[in-house]
């Protein structure tokens, strides 16, 4: 069962809609514990005071901001709320823009927005006007002592709050070196582009998010299970030999083989489907 992340209001104009935020993510991370490899005993993290060298209990730990060299201001949860009470409880809409106008690199994390009791009318009003106008609502929200830029987006019967990155959080392209010369300078031929286009066409399909899964996690879990069954001793898998850098590559030949391979992969399920139908 999902736990609420944040409670407050959506504010647009003079309309306030009580809502609750829930994370739209459901992570399947593998959690590892630090062990002493000789005895398999757990290794604990110690919260040690830099001044006394002794452990500090959780109830005595606070957040501090260094405002001068070595001088800190200690802050409590109440301090974070008092700094801007309205900001910590309101998703304040400031602009309406088209979804297409927001570049993909600004999107960071999604939340589901659930209306509070007797707040359905305002919720539905906002959801439907966003849908009909083809707009999303740009807003700011404070979650866990940090203010985020966000976009309220209608999705089916729901509203999704997508956390956005601020512009200054993205590195400028000028910091990096990219190929900037003409195609001829990199010896990219029109024929290679045509074959590459054929490869793209042969690999093009409808977006299906269920098609993709974490293969590394699955392989790691299978390895862990096998290692557990074998008593913890297994031969290490041999890594595939990487291509040598600096080696001259026949790009046209690689593209042609890639197109053939893509066609073969597409034809296997199709043939299987026909056999099933005939049977």
Kinemage of the C-alpha trace (Angstrom):
@kinemage 1
@onewidth
@group {chain A} dominant
@subgroup {mainchain}
@vectorlist {calphas} color= white
{ca unk a 1} P 0.000 0.000 0.000
{ca unk a 2} L 1.419 3.377 -1.058
{ca unk a 3} L 2.163 5.849 1.720
{ca unk a 4} L 1.319 9.555 1.408
{ca unk a 5} L 4.349 11.747 0.723
{ca unk a 6} L 2.802 15.178 1.251
{ca unk a 7} L -0.522 16.801 2.090
{ca unk a 8} L -1.633 20.297 1.160
{ca unk a 9} L -3.598 22.245 -1.449
{ca unk a 10} L -3.490 23.035 -5.138
{ca unk a 11} L -4.064 26.751 -5.613
{ca unk a 12} L -5.050 28.353 -8.921
{ca unk a 13} L -6.591 31.789 -8.780
{ca unk a 14} L -8.897 31.792 -5.759
{ca unk a 15} L -9.589 28.038 -5.993
{ca unk a 16} L -7.977 25.730 -3.411
{ca unk a 17} L -8.159 21.954 -3.743
{ca unk a 18} L -7.044 19.813 -0.752
{ca unk a 19} L -4.897 16.937 -2.059
{ca unk a 20} L -2.447 14.225 -1.044
{ca unk a 21} L 0.668 13.263 -3.008
{ca unk a 22} L 1.743 9.647 -3.519
{ca unk a 23} L 4.923 8.552 -5.262
{ca unk a 24} L 4.199 7.107 -8.713
{ca unk a 25} L 7.444 5.110 -8.559
{ca unk a 26} L 7.659 1.550 -7.316
{ca unk a 27} L 11.303 0.615 -7.106
{ca unk a 28} L 12.604 -2.941 -7.016
{ca unk a 29} L 16.093 -2.305 -5.749
{ca unk a 30} L 18.293 -5.004 -4.313
{ca unk a 31} L 19.348 -4.086 -0.792
{ca unk a 32} L 22.706 -5.332 0.442
{ca unk a 33} L 24.044 -5.337 3.970
{ca unk a 34} L 27.676 -4.713 4.841
{ca unk a 35} L 29.301 -7.840 6.276
{ca unk a 36} L 32.614 -8.916 7.690
{ca unk a 37} L 33.549 -11.337 4.884
{ca unk a 38} L 35.444 -13.590 7.322
{ca unk a 39} L 32.505 -14.251 9.669
{ca unk a 40} L 29.461 -12.892 7.718
{ca unk a 41} L 28.641 -10.778 10.763
{ca unk a 42} L 26.816 -7.528 10.058
{ca unk a 43} L 28.768 -4.255 10.026
{ca unk a 44} L 26.859 -1.318 11.516
{ca unk a 45} L 27.096 2.347 10.655
{ca unk a 46} L 28.182 4.371 13.652
{ca unk a 47} L 27.105 7.982 14.221
{ca unk a 48} L 30.304 9.236 15.842
{ca unk a 49} L 30.750 12.740 17.275
{ca unk a 50} L 33.765 14.491 15.751
{ca unk a 51} L 34.353 16.203 19.095
{ca unk a 52} L 34.112 13.298 21.574
{ca unk a 53} L 34.664 10.265 19.324
{ca unk a 54} L 31.586 8.644 20.929
{ca unk a 55} L 28.337 7.426 19.281
{ca unk a 56} L 25.459 9.953 19.093
{ca unk a 57} L 21.874 8.640 19.553
{ca unk a 58} L 19.288 9.462 16.868
{ca unk a 59} L 17.282 11.738 19.183
{ca unk a 60} L 20.314 14.031 19.546
{ca unk a 61} L 20.976 14.351 15.813
{ca unk a 62} L 19.824 17.530 14.029
{ca unk a 63} L 20.331 19.276 10.697
{ca unk a 64} L 22.778 22.163 10.670
{ca unk a 65} L 23.730 24.841 8.137
{ca unk a 66} L 27.283 26.186 8.124
{ca unk a 67} L 26.862 29.966 7.745
{ca unk a 68} L 30.459 30.780 8.704
{ca unk a 69} L 33.651 28.749 8.874
{ca unk a 70} L 32.890 26.152 11.564
{ca unk a 71} L 29.770 27.965 12.834
{ca unk a 72} L 26.416 26.235 12.357
{ca unk a 73} L 22.754 27.109 12.774
{ca unk a 74} L 20.804 24.070 14.054
{ca unk a 75} L 17.417 23.628 12.363
{ca unk a 76} L 14.403 21.550 13.415
{ca unk a 77} L 11.475 20.374 11.293
{ca unk a 78} L 9.445 23.271 12.726
{ca unk a 79} L 12.078 25.730 11.500
{ca unk a 80} L 11.662 24.484 7.941
{ca unk a 81} L 7.886 24.953 8.160
{ca unk a 82} L 8.047 28.385 9.825
{ca unk a 83} L 10.360 29.706 7.123
{ca unk a 84} L 7.449 29.727 4.628
{ca unk a 85} L 4.230 28.220 6.003
{ca unk a 86} L 2.171 28.856 2.866
{ca unk a 87} L 4.868 27.522 0.555
{ca unk a 88} L 5.146 24.247 2.461
{ca unk a 89} L 1.411 23.518 2.208
{ca unk a 90} L 0.437 24.764 -1.241
{ca unk a 91} L 1.070 23.792 -4.845
{ca unk a 92} L 0.807 27.308 -6.266
{ca unk a 93} L 0.061 27.348 -9.998
{ca unk a 94} L 1.802 30.217 -11.778
{ca unk a 95} L 1.527 29.405 -15.496
{ca unk a 96} L -0.208 27.194 -18.027
{ca unk a 97} L 1.866 25.858 -20.936
{ca unk a 98} L 1.650 23.080 -23.514
{ca unk a 99} L 3.237 19.779 -22.493
{ca unk a 100} L 5.179 19.673 -25.767
{ca unk a 101} L 6.916 22.950 -24.915
{ca unk a 102} L 8.714 21.344 -21.918
{ca unk a 103} L 11.901 19.616 -23.052
{ca unk a 104} L 12.323 15.997 -21.923
{ca unk a 105} L 15.503 16.778 -19.957
{ca unk a 106} L 13.537 18.855 -17.419
{ca unk a 107} L 11.389 15.926 -16.205
{ca unk a 108} L 12.642 14.192 -13.064
{ca unk a 109} L 10.044 12.321 -10.965
{ca unk a 110} L 6.259 11.721 -11.002
{ca unk a 111} L 3.715 11.804 -8.149
{ca unk a 112} L 0.026 10.889 -8.148
{ca unk a 113} L -2.260 13.653 -6.896
{ca unk a 114} L -5.295 12.362 -4.942
{ca unk a 115} L -8.102 14.744 -3.889
{ca unk a 116} L -9.007 15.146 -0.226
{ca unk a 117} L -12.502 14.498 1.140
{ca unk a 118} L -15.170 16.718 -0.456
{ca unk a 119} L -12.506 18.204 -2.745
{ca unk a 120} L -13.541 16.230 -5.832
{ca unk a 121} L -15.291 19.132 -7.588
{ca unk a 122} L -12.242 21.409 -7.633
{ca unk a 123} L -10.035 18.469 -8.598
{ca unk a 124} L -12.256 17.477 -11.523
{ca unk a 125} L -12.582 21.122 -12.608
{ca unk a 126} L -8.790 21.523 -12.812
{ca unk a 127} L -8.294 18.124 -14.462
{ca unk a 128} L -10.895 18.787 -17.153
{ca unk a 129} L -9.821 22.337 -17.983
{ca unk a 130} L -6.251 21.086 -18.403
{ca unk a 131} L -7.468 18.326 -20.699
{ca unk a 132} L -9.707 20.600 -22.788
{ca unk a 133} L -7.124 23.354 -23.121
{ca unk a 134} L -4.291 20.930 -23.893
{ca unk a 135} L -2.213 22.636 -21.200
{ca unk a 136} L -0.289 21.605 -18.094
{ca unk a 137} L -0.047 23.720 -14.943
{ca unk a 138} L 3.428 24.939 -13.941
{ca unk a 139} L 3.732 25.277 -10.169
{ca unk a 140} L 6.109 25.147 -7.216
{ca unk a 141} L 5.880 22.815 -4.234
{ca unk a 142} L 7.963 22.334 -1.076
{ca unk a 143} L 8.594 18.658 -0.241
{ca unk a 144} L 10.873 17.700 2.637
{ca unk a 145} L 12.468 21.122 3.071
{ca unk a 146} L 13.180 21.731 -0.629
{ca unk a 147} L 11.192 23.717 -3.169
{ca unk a 148} L 10.643 22.015 -6.520
{ca unk a 149} L 9.432 23.223 -9.874
{ca unk a 150} L 6.597 20.992 -11.093
{ca unk a 151} L 3.934 20.431 -13.737
{ca unk a 152} L 0.384 19.191 -13.079
{ca unk a 153} L -0.567 16.887 -15.951
{ca unk a 154} L -3.956 15.191 -16.583
{ca unk a 155} L -3.680 11.425 -17.156
{ca unk a 156} L -6.934 9.512 -17.547
{ca unk a 157} L -9.019 10.291 -14.473
{ca unk a 158} L -5.947 11.359 -12.498
{ca unk a 159} L -3.693 14.355 -12.078
{ca unk a 160} L 0.037 13.670 -12.047
{ca unk a 161} L 2.515 16.074 -10.483
{ca unk a 162} L 5.762 15.807 -12.447
{ca unk a 163} L 8.781 17.236 -10.630
{ca unk a 164} L 10.886 19.326 -13.018
{ca unk a 165} L 14.519 20.347 -12.884
{ca unk a 166} L 15.315 24.041 -12.605
{ca unk a 167} L 17.203 25.417 -15.584
{ca unk a 168} L 20.343 26.043 -13.495
{ca unk a 169} L 20.385 22.343 -12.487
{ca unk a 170} L 21.182 21.341 -16.070
{ca unk a 171} L 24.726 21.620 -17.358
{ca unk a 172} L 25.208 23.808 -20.398
{ca unk a 173} L 26.026 22.011 -23.646
{ca unk a 174} L 28.997 24.321 -24.122
{ca unk a 175} L 30.799 22.496 -21.285
{ca unk a 176} L 31.223 19.420 -23.478
{ca unk a 177} L 32.880 18.551 -26.769
{ca unk a 178} L 30.474 17.300 -29.443
{ca unk a 179} L 31.131 16.542 -33.133
{ca unk a 180} L 30.350 19.885 -34.831
{ca unk a 181} L 31.816 19.486 -38.323
{ca unk a 182} L 29.987 18.459 -41.498
{ca unk a 183} L 29.016 14.877 -42.371
{ca unk a 184} L 31.801 14.804 -44.963
{ca unk a 185} L 34.384 15.623 -42.303
{ca unk a 186} L 33.396 12.435 -40.436
{ca unk a 187} L 33.146 10.428 -43.686
{ca unk a 188} L 29.426 9.736 -43.153
{ca unk a 189} L 27.997 8.869 -46.581
{ca unk a 190} L 24.444 9.236 -47.889
{ca unk a 191} L 24.330 5.483 -48.500
{ca unk a 192} L 25.179 4.792 -44.843
{ca unk a 193} L 22.391 7.165 -43.796
{ca unk a 194} L 19.939 5.308 -46.033
{ca unk a 195} L 20.919 1.920 -44.581
{ca unk a 196} L 20.747 3.384 -41.052
{ca unk a 197} L 17.257 4.665 -41.918
{ca unk a 198} L 16.266 1.134 -42.973
{ca unk a 199} L 17.561 -0.156 -39.629
{ca unk a 200} L 15.460 2.408 -37.741
{ca unk a 201} L 12.377 1.467 -39.807
{ca unk a 202} L 12.910 -2.248 -39.158
{ca unk a 203} L 13.219 -1.636 -35.389
{ca unk a 204} L 10.304 0.819 -35.106
{ca unk a 205} L 7.326 -0.306 -32.988
{ca unk a 206} L 4.598 1.043 -30.723
{ca unk a 207} L 5.789 2.173 -27.288
{ca unk a 208} L 5.005 -0.592 -24.784
{ca unk a 209} L 6.553 0.057 -21.334
{ca unk a 210} L 5.762 -3.509 -20.180
{ca unk a 211} L 8.129 -4.822 -22.830
{ca unk a 212} L 11.150 -3.514 -20.938
{ca unk a 213} L 12.465 -4.830 -17.638
{ca unk a 214} L 15.596 -4.716 -15.529
{ca unk a 215} L 17.658 -7.520 -17.086
{ca unk a 216} L 20.683 -6.786 -14.911
{ca unk a 217} L 18.665 -7.132 -11.691
{ca unk a 218} L 17.126 -10.404 -12.922
{ca unk a 219} L 20.531 -11.802 -13.889
{ca unk a 220} L 22.015 -10.732 -10.557
{ca unk a 221} L 19.157 -12.355 -8.609
{ca unk a 222} L 19.597 -15.583 -10.604
{ca unk a 223} L 23.344 -15.506 -9.844
{ca unk a 224} L 22.664 -14.926 -6.132
{ca unk a 225} L 20.241 -17.867 -6.018
{ca unk a 226} L 22.714 -20.144 -7.808
{ca unk a 227} L 25.515 -19.060 -5.517
{ca unk a 228} L 23.359 -19.721 -2.461
{ca unk a 229} L 22.516 -23.225 -3.729
{ca unk a 230} L 26.181 -24.028 -4.413
{ca unk a 231} L 27.251 -23.028 -0.927
{ca unk a 232} L 28.725 -19.709 -1.976
{ca unk a 233} L 31.333 -20.984 -4.452
{ca unk a 234} L 30.868 -20.474 -8.187
{ca unk a 235} L 33.240 -19.817 -11.080
{ca unk a 236} L 33.203 -16.190 -12.230
{ca unk a 237} L 31.468 -15.643 -15.596
{ca unk a 238} L 33.745 -14.738 -18.473
{ca unk a 239} L 33.135 -11.188 -19.741
{ca unk a 240} L 32.598 -10.725 -23.459
{ca unk a 241} L 35.659 -9.426 -25.265
{ca unk a 242} L 35.244 -5.717 -25.974
{ca unk a 243} L 35.981 -4.183 -29.367
{ca unk a 244} L 39.508 -2.804 -29.560
{ca unk a 245} L 39.535 0.995 -29.733
{ca unk a 246} L 41.188 2.539 -32.779
{ca unk a 247} L 40.263 -0.422 -34.968
{ca unk a 248} L 38.937 0.558 -38.419
{ca unk a 249} L 35.258 -0.383 -38.603
{ca unk a 250} L 33.343 -1.085 -41.811
{ca unk a 251} L 30.217 0.900 -40.868
{ca unk a 252} L 28.280 -0.112 -43.990
{ca unk a 253} L 28.824 -3.812 -43.317
{ca unk a 254} L 27.762 -3.408 -39.675
{ca unk a 255} L 24.604 -1.536 -40.726
{ca unk a 256} L 23.647 -4.178 -43.298
{ca unk a 257} L 24.125 -7.003 -40.783
{ca unk a 258} L 22.115 -5.050 -38.219
{ca unk a 259} L 19.206 -4.654 -40.657
{ca unk a 260} L 19.249 -8.383 -41.445
{ca unk a 261} L 19.332 -9.239 -37.739
{ca unk a 262} L 16.435 -6.888 -36.997
{ca unk a 263} L 14.335 -8.440 -39.782
{ca unk a 264} L 15.043 -11.934 -38.436
{ca unk a 265} L 13.977 -10.952 -34.917
{ca unk a 266} L 10.729 -9.456 -36.237
{ca unk a 267} L 9.897 -12.437 -38.451
{ca unk a 268} L 10.246 -15.101 -35.702
{ca unk a 269} L 7.216 -14.039 -33.591
{ca unk a 270} L 5.189 -13.344 -36.742
{ca unk a 271} L 5.831 -16.863 -38.064
{ca unk a 272} L 4.996 -18.317 -34.675
{ca unk a 273} L 1.705 -16.449 -34.637
{ca unk a 274} L 0.732 -17.851 -38.038
{ca unk a 275} L 1.502 -21.410 -36.946
{ca unk a 276} L -0.621 -20.943 -33.830
{ca unk a 277} L -3.488 -19.620 -35.951
{ca unk a 278} L -3.296 -22.490 -38.392
{ca unk a 279} L -3.259 -25.003 -35.539
